[in-house]
Amino acid sequence: MDNYNPNNSITAQEWLALDEAKQIELISDFHAEFVKDLPDDALMVHSSIHVIVENQLAMGVDLIPETIAKLIRQGG
């Protein structure tokens, strides 16, 4: 996997096969294009939290899909 876009589906196995550092790098690269004024440390924290959520989705943790759908509906 060379790039990340949350609007493009990937398999859970493909995502979970990446090591955490690569997951964070991919998500940071994606967000860096949209939030150029965000300090690097804040981007790293955001990306790390995003990885946690992506991993929970990929592992099928209960309530995560419903919560994500609710946030998307609310524009979160």
Residue pairs with C-beta under 8 A, 6 or more apart in sequence:
1 10
1 14
1 15
1 18
1 22
1 26
3 26
3 29
3 30
4 23
4 26
4 27
4 29
4 30
5 30
6 30
12 57
12 58
12 59
12 60
15 23
15 54
15 55
15 58
16 55
16 58
16 59
18 26
20 51
23 51
23 54
23 55
24 44
24 47
24 48
24 51
27 47
27 50
27 51
27 54
28 43
28 44
28 47
31 38
31 43
31 46
31 47
31 50
32 43
35 43
38 46
53 64
53 68
56 64
57 64
57 65
57 68
70 76
